[in-house]
């Protein structure tokens, strides 16, 4: 069980550290004293093992009006450690630029967690990422469009509850994972997938190693090099429900669960970036973002041809202007993956954020 306190100002749920008497909201910066028991409530971060594959009861049809847009962007660079990554902050800046300029996300509705932030509550620690994921879905309504982008290390650890086909949980590595631990795919699913009501759309873009099923979604699109695909059923044998409460979730991942993702200059040439984030942005700028199938095919083609010169639109050029470093032109072997709450025709379904 995890102790949560509602922010005294914006009412967002905040995860309370052990024995803390106050907590500062990472979103509105209000300080909430926890002496008043009316603020406190307990919740579980994990699903009830007895739950089934059956989705929650159907909800009323969503309204046709356009809703709000909200995004969480996490970039973990692990500065001054042996795990340091050079391209993550570039990924974050360029995804934010893409969201605000191409998809008209209000800048005020985008939460950035990076190691460049002076505010300690906006750094990508385990606690802050947990709170930010709760913020992303808090109060979402039909018509809303949400985006979660993560660029950093990903890993795996042994699964003990039987809900992973390969026997391993996928994990995100916050800055303090060495002391606080990693964030499991079970928790990510519970926090930002399962609560989504009908009419809400969430897209995740996970540029990390072992990220194929990082959101623990029930279905994975297995695509070959010709573009042909089938949907694999990844629902746990235990019967645990991994879908939504009626909403739509689609996740783009940098690689399969057994692969690694590159932090490379082989794409932007003079700037280090995450290969998957770069390929995602370039595919959209080149006009391949009409359907999910075309977008995935273009991303995979870019990564397969990473040693060839690439060109793009303003975000691609922005990457080149950041000039934060350069690296060896290593061949990239990762294959971006697509997972979803339910199967669909990837060449017929229009892509939009």
N, C-alpha and C positions, 0 to 999 in steps of 0.2 A: 504493500500500500504506500502511496505517495501523498504527502500533505500539500494541498494547494491553498493559496490565499488569493482572493479576488482583489485586483488593484483598486485602491480607494477612489481613484479618479476615472480610469477608463473601463474598469470592471473586467479586464482581461485576467485569465487565470495565471498565477505565477507559482512556480514550484519552490517551496520554502526549504532552504538549507536546514539541516538538523540544528535545533536549539537556537535558531535565529529569532530575534525579537522584532525585526523590521526587515523590509525588502524593498528595493527600488525597481520600478518598472522599466524595462529596457525600451519600451515604446514611448510612453509619455513622460517618463522620468519622475513620476510621483512616488513618494516614499509612503509605504503602508505599514502601520504598526500592527502587530499581530496579537496584541493583548486582548483585543475585542474578539470573542469567540464567534461572533456572527459572521465574520469574514471567512472562517475556516471550513473546509470541506475535504473529504478524502475521496480519492479515486484510484483505480488500478490502471497501471500502464500497459497491462497485458490482457489478452482476450480470455474469456472463459473457455477452458478446454472442452467443456461439454457442448459448446455451440456447434451448429451444424452448417453444412454447405448452403442451406436455404437462406436467401436474402431476407432482410427485414420486410415487414408488410409494406405494400405499395403506398406511395404518398400521392397527393393531388398533383395534377399536371402543372408544370412550372409556367409562370407568365411569359409572354412573348417579348416583354420589354427588356432592353439591354441592361445588364446589371453592373456591379462594380468590378474593378480590376485590382488585384493585390498580388505582390510578389515578395518572396524571400530569396535572397542571394547570399550564399555562404562561400567564402574563399578561405581556405586554410593553407598557409604557406609554410608553417613550422620553421619560422625564421631562426637562424643561428643554431640549428640542430642538424644531426646527421640525416634527418628525414626531409630536409628543406626542398620545397618545390618553387620554381621560379615563375611559372606561367599562370598560377591560380588567380592572382590579383588582376592580371590582364583579362582573364576570362570573365571575372565579375564585372569589371568596368564596361566591357563590350556587350555583355548580356544586358546590363542596365541600359546602355545606349540603344540597343535593339528594341527593348521593351518600350522605352519612352518615345522613341522616334518612329519606329515602324508599327508598333501595335498600340500606341497611345495609352500606355499605362501612366497614370499620374505619378510624378516623382515622389510625391508625399505618401504614396501607397506602396513604396518599395522599401523594404528593410534590408540593409546591407550589414553583414557580419564579416569583418576582415581584420587582419592584424594591423592595418593602417589606422584604424579608428582609435582616437584618444579616449573615448568613453569606454570604460572596462565592461559595460553591459552590452556593448556592440562588437565585442571580440568573439571569435568562434570557439568558445569553450563548450564543454558538454552541457553545462547548465543553461547557457545562453541559447544554444541551438535548440534545446528542448523547449524553452520558453518561446522562442521565435516560431517554431513549428506549431505550437498551440495558438499563437497569435494569427498565423496564416489562415487557419480555418475557423477561428472564433467568430461566431455570428454570421457565417456565410449563408446566403440566401439564393434561391433559384434565380438564375441569370448571371451569377457571379463567375468570373474567370480568375483562377489562381495559378501561380507559377512558383515552383520550387527549383532553384538551381544550386547545385553543390559542385565545387571543384576542390579536390583535395585527395588525400589518401583514402582508399577503401581496403577492407580486409575481410577475412572469414574466421569464424570460430566454430567449434564443434557444436552441433545442435543436439539437444537432449530430450526434446518433447515430441519428436517424430513428425514435425510438420514440414521438413525440407526433403525434397526428392534426393538431393546429392549428399544429405547428411550434414550440411554446413549452413549456418546463418551468415548472411552478408552483413557487413558493418561499415559505418562511417567513423572516421578517426578525427575527433576534434583536437584542438591544440594541446589539451591536457589529457589525452587518452592514456598516456603512460602512467598517470596517477589516478585518474577518475574512470578509466575504462572507455570502451567504444559504445556507439549507439547502434543497437541491433535492428535488423530489418523488421522484426516483430513489433518493436516500439514505434518505428516510423509508420508502419501500416496502421497500428492502433490510433496514432495521433492524427495523421493527415489523410488517411484513406477511409477507414471505416465510418467516421462521423459524417461524411459528405452527404447532404440531402439531395433529393431529386432536383435536377435543373442546375446544379453547380458543376463546373468543369475545372479539373486540376491537371496541369501538365508538369511533370518533373523532368529535369535535365540533369543527369547525374554523371559527371565527368570524373570517374574514379576507377581504380582497379576493382575487379570482382563485383562489378555493379549491375550485372545483367538482370537480377531480380531484387534489386535493393529495396523496392517498395513492397516486396512480397505479394505482388498482384497474382491473381489466379491463372492468368493466361500469358504465354510468351509466344511471340511471332517468330518462328524459325524460318529465316530467309536464306536461299542459296545465292550463288554469285550471278545467276541469271535473273534474279528478281522473283522467282517462284517462292511461295511461302505456304506454310501450314501453321496452325495454332496448336501449341502444346498445352495440355491441361496440367497446371502446377498446383491444383488445389490439394491441400494436405490430406493424407490418408486418415488423419485423426478426425476429420470432419470440421475442423476450425474454419470459421468463415473469414475470408481474407478480402472480400469485396467491400462495396460501399453501402451506404444507407439509401441508395437510389441515384447517387451522383455518378459522374463520369471521370475516370482517372486513366491517363495514358502517360507512360514513362519512357523517355529516351535514355539509354544507358551507353556509356563509353565502350563497353566490351561485355563479353560473356562472363558468367560467374567464375570460370576457370582461366580467365585471361587478365592481362594487365593493360592499363591505359597509359598512353605516352604523354609526358611533359616535354614538348619538342619545339624546335625551330624549323623543322622540315617543311612546315606549311607556311608560316608567316616569314620564313627565311631569316630575318634579322631580329625576330622577337619570339620569346618563348611563350607558348600557349598550350592549353589542353587540346589534343588532336580532335577530340569529339566536339568540343565547344566551337572550335574554328570551323569544322566541317558543317555543323548545324547552321551557323551564321551564314557561311558562304552559300550553302544550298538555298536558303531563303532569299538572299540577295540576288542570286542568279535566276530566280523565278521558279525553282523546283519545289517550293513549299505549297503547291496547290492541293496535293493529297498526301496522306501519311506514307503511302507506298513510294511516290516519287521523291519525297523528302529523304526517306531511309535509303533508297537506291543512290541518290546523289551523295549523301554523307559517306556511304561505304565506298563509292567510287573515288571520292576525294582522298580518303585515307589509304586506299590501295595504291593510288598514284601520288603518294606524298612526295616523291622525289622529283615530280614535275612541277614546273612553275605554276602557281595559281594566282588568279586575280579575282577581284570582287568589287563590292560596293563600298559605301562610306565606312561601315563598321570594320570590314576587312582592312581598309586603309588605316583606320584608327589603330588597329592592332600593330601595324607596321610602324606607326609613329611613336608608339609607347617606348620602344627601344630599351627594354630593361635587361637585355642579355641575348646571348646567342649560344648555340650548341651544335653538336655534330649532327649531320644529316643521316640519322639512323633510319633504317627501314621500319615502318610501323606495321604491325601484324594484327592489331585489334580489330574487332568487328562490332560496330554499334548494334544494340539490341532494342527491341520494342516490346513492352509488356502493357497489359491493359486489364481493366476490371471485367471485360467481356470481349469475345472475339468479334471482329468486324471486317468488312472488305476494305483493305488498306488502300486499294487503288480507286475506290469509289468515294470513300469518306473524305470530305474536304478538311484540310488542316487550318486551324485558326487558334489564336491565343486571346 
